[in-house]
Amino acid sequence: MPSFDTVLEPDHVKIRNGVDNSIKEIGTRFDFKGTGAKVELKEKEIHATGDSEFQLEQIEAVLYGKLTKQDVVISFLDKQDKIEKLGGDKVRQVYKIKEGIEAALAKKIVASLKDSKLKVQASIQGDAVRVTGKNRDDLQLAIAHLKKSFSDTPLTYNNFRD
């Protein structure tokens, strides 16, 4: 039976390039000279550190601009609501990089495919959703349905098997 996997995985190389370009711009911009403004990429997080909340907003604008130029969908970043206070007057904002489909989203995807009355079956496989059908046309309709229904989520479709 033909099948494909619906996954949520960012391009880490493009994210690294976007963060590196942000670091370069923050290092050369006049309004950041002599301040503690910096951006760091850790395992699955981006840390933006600045002297004030206003400066964090400026860093975020630079970061989002550079990531957008690298064709990274900004919805891969999950901005934490809490701004951490560090020593002195320094503050830090953490952006988590989403990877893998969470259980709640996976359930919504499965329910959406069931409600669509398409002749496909969806099952949750860890952090991916596997969709199977009798023929390739049904799977292509399922992909089109998911793209339309979850347009705000950057889902990718891989492991397409006939």
Buried (B, 14 or more C-beta within 10 A) or exposed (E): EBBBBBBBBBBEEBBEBBBBBBBEBBEEEEEBEEBBBBBEBEEEBBBBBBBEEEBBEBBBEBBBEBBEEBEBBEEBBEEEEEEEEEEEEBBBBBBEBBEEBEEEBBEBBBEBBEEBEBEBBBEBEEBBBBBBBEEEEBBBBBBEBBEEBBEEBBBEBEEBEE
